[in-house]
Amino acid sequence: MKDLLVREYRSIFTIKGPLIFLKDVSGAFLGDFVEIELDDELKYGQVIELSESFTVVQVFGTTGKISPGSTRVRFREEVVKIDLSPTMLGRIFSGGGKAIDGGEPIAPRVRRDVHGACVNPFRREPPRDFIQTGISVIDGMNTLVRGQKLPIFSGAGLPANEIVSQIIKNARVADKDEKFAIVFAGMGLTSREADFFIDSFRFSGALEHSVIFLNKADDAVIENLLTPRFALTTAEYFAFELGMQVLVILSDITHYCNALREVASSKDEVPGRRGYPGYMYTDLAGIYERAGRIKSLPGSITQLPILTMPDDDITHPIPDLTGYITEGQIVIDRALHRKGVFPPINVLPSLSRLMGKGIGAGRTREDHRQLSDQIYMCYAKGVEQRSVAAVIGEDGLTEIDRLYMKFADEFESGFIDQGIIDRGIIQTLEIGWRLLSIFPSSELVRINREIIEKYKNGKNNE
Amino acid sequence: MSSIIKVSGPTVQASKMSDSFMYEVVRVGNEQLLGEIILMRGDVATIQVYEDTGGLKIGDPVKPLGELMSVELGPGLIGSIYDGIQRPLPVLALEWGDFIQKGATVHRLDPKRKWRFTPLVKDGDVVQTGTILGTVQETKRIAHKIMVPEKVSGKIKKIFSGELTIRDTVAILESGEKIKLAQKSNIREPRKTCGKLPHQVPMLTGQRVLDTLFPIAEGGTAIIPGGFGTGKTVLEQTIAKFADADVIVYVGCGERGNEMADVLHEFPELKDPRYGSSLMERTILIANTSNMPVAAREASIYTAISIAEYYRDMGYRVAVMADSTSRWAEALREISSRLEEMPGEEGYPPYLASRLGSFYERSGRVRCSGRPLDIGSITIIGAVSPPGGDFSEPVTQASMRMASTYWALDYDLAHQRHFPAINWLNSFSLSLSSLSSWYIENLDEHWVEMVADMNLILQRETELLEMVKIVGLDAMGESERIELEAGMIIREGFLRQSSYHETDAYCSMEKQRKLLSLQLFYVSSLRDALQNGLQLEEILDTPVKESVIRLKEVRDSEIDSGVEQIEAELKAYFRKRLGK
């Protein structure tokens, strides 16, 4: 330790929101880790801006009780780091990395900078291993692959957490001879949400191979900004140093972005769209891009971030910037939810960009791509006919258009709606074929004739 | 000595810099991070740093290098994979590991590799900027022409030949000036030419909706605006694979790491559809992903266009694919806000439009510098990522003004999995009329009318679909039903094209002509049949309808027989029905 080198100052001159400004500091660097000593408590912070006349420190926690005159600030001359060890599995930590499950502190094996480094794109291995989540709309229509980042776009009151908890329970991320871990980062969660997740980890038995970081809604706003970085540094350790297949769940990105906005505005920065800072794209990319695989290393990091679209608006900066970085999105739909469909995932705006690499012969089945394209087209057409029928009545539709409408209804009730049942991929595909069988083969223009021959009407029940 | 007095995000300020100049390259801090001066006030210089600034301190040294931000140009560029500041990523990985380390320096071109240089001039010849001194066979397809650099001219005292490295001298002038195999070029300054030429030739992409409806001219500019998930990146990559250009420079600017990995993985294995060699033998990739430093993202676009200009000056047809220019604009915005400049619309700096303009204006079909008989071109295709899919935002609007071709991507089409999701009603090509004589001479004398027919069908379909929404399909008249069918045939059989399908991904111009001609024939046969009093159901349900739509999946060699068969079958069908 270089504790002897630690420099201590009592030169705070401004305190504003989560920021403190010090003068006459020498030797501090950008990202420097800071300790702030109060009478009964030690607070932490990080240097975020430097100039000759002052140094700006962002405090993790509230700035309550910090005083310009008496508070002592120590510069540790190192960046924010986290202690890591395989024994973290099964444990629960605060957003600031402290054990909060009553257990012993972690005996560190290694210490790592939480900001991570950028993977050389040349060393990235393109993701292409299918992950079965057990949910038909995801597996069949928007397939998740290892190393992908696929966010769930939810709305207030929609069951995103329930869907994720089902994925935690059923997802087959690792093959039999591989090790699997889940890292959960809860950001700005209410106690109810936090309890829900902890319970679902406990009851599904997933807790023993999981690491949980919880930053609650009443915790410090800046700790919120560190939570995903702690979680992802942990994930990188498990994936790239211990060779495990890691699933990272980030909930809720919306709270994270709001924290980012809060901190930016207290720094008097020029706001961008809807008050969010102009660098939010870059900041979010620094989180999402930490998913992936590296050539010649066995592990992988798959991310499932959850975000709440304010007022269900997909063009809001948070879902919008997220969609531009992530490899697709799973969109939860209020209308389907009202109909009692679970999981209420709307396939039309949903997308998995890496799907094509993870499916097909040898991975799922040869007909997968074409089948899902055809279902997409038929469902889109059926939904369109529904709105036409709403205006002119069903009688005004042609016979074939009524068929499309019928398909849309049956697709929602028979394919999307599966409750909490776990479905295999072959079962999912067979349901798709069964639903399409109401159409004459000539309508199925997105599927090759040979494939239609082979699979339509359940001809391929091997 | 110069030292840091302020650190703010990706920018730093340094004092005692009065001997430095604007856009000078500097090394910052003890880790020697690369930076560039972007503002000077008194003896204080503001520097944008191309690497992560974490760890920098007040008082850290700043070392001016006395040169402008430049690219190194010479044999070995083709097939390279660079980051935004021309560091080869494979070499970085080899020397510095899986993660990008701060202050990592590597050679931009391999200094040890020997190239066989064949001179084209002899001792005593008078040369000037742009004169070709000789060639190096860089790849099977590309003869790399070694040119006299800018601002250099004179009489050759000695020309060399044989196996040379990029650091070796190829020629010595009477003035004593030595010309090396590789040269440097300032990235912010366009390379000189002998003037621009009009757009007369299309750059074919093998994508039907583009080549037929909205062609881009060689030397033109196209922008592809589209919300996320509408297929910008897939379209950019598809064009990079199939475009009829000699050299492709592909910049992944602030985009996804996994997507870049896919390109890096896939391109070396793909074959050029026209030449059969690996695609990498004509491609240069520049990858600056979204999590790499923003300042390098800003530079990546200029690095790309400077390399493109170098190959243009050799007389090649170069295409620059920039994905995405919005991320570049955001980098500009981020740096501008660190400089505390007055923000313009949406926080972008007021000079956004002029910067975009000067980038797009580096495109063009030109007479090569020093050799006015040689023609080279740069075609720029820039993706734009409008926030919320709202095309009225500043980057889309500023880019639109510069673009000669506009390929608007559409959410609705993407949701129906109609790809490429190019909206045929909103997109345009300003080059259409100047290119029409090329199409007439090289493809079909009736081409313009054929395309007009197709546009008419699509326009009519859109109008009718509006009515269908109100009154329902059953209430439509018989001739309207035929027109709707015509629209469907064109959409499914022509416009929709799968970039993953083995034969459909690339469509030659000749095949496009045959498909369109068959589909127009089919449509007019339907109309005739109705005139002749045939039942609507019988007309809509011909036995060849599916074959017409699927003809696009047939190999080029089998198209003619396919067309013949369909035409014969259709005629027989109608004859039989009418004869009843």
Interface residues (C-beta under 8 A of the other chain):
Chain A: S26 G27 A28 F29 L30 G31 E49 L50 S51 E52 V79 H115 A117 C118 V119 N120 P121 F122 R123 R124 E125 P126 P127 G147 Q148 F240 E269 V270 P271 G272 R273 G278 Y279 Y281 T282 A285 G286 E289 R290 A291 G292 I294 K295 L297 I314 T315 H316 P317 D320 L321 G323 Y324 I325 E327 G328 Q329 L348 P349 L351 R353 L354 G356 K357 R369 D373 Y376 M377 A380 K381 S387 V388 V391 I392 G393 D395 G396 L397 T398 D401 S442 V445 R446
Chain B: I5 K6 V7 S8 G9 Q13 D52 T53 G54 G55 L56 K57 I58 G59 I81 L89 P90 L92 A93 W96 G97 D98 F99 I100 Q101 G227 F228 G229 G252 G254 R256 G257 N258 E259 M260 A261 D262 L264 H265 E266 A287 T289 S290 N291 M292 V294 R327 E330 R333 E334 S337 P343 E346 G347 S385 P387 G388 G389 D390 H415 Q416 R417 V468 K469 I470 V471 G472 L473 D474 A475 E492 Y500 K545 E546 I549 R550
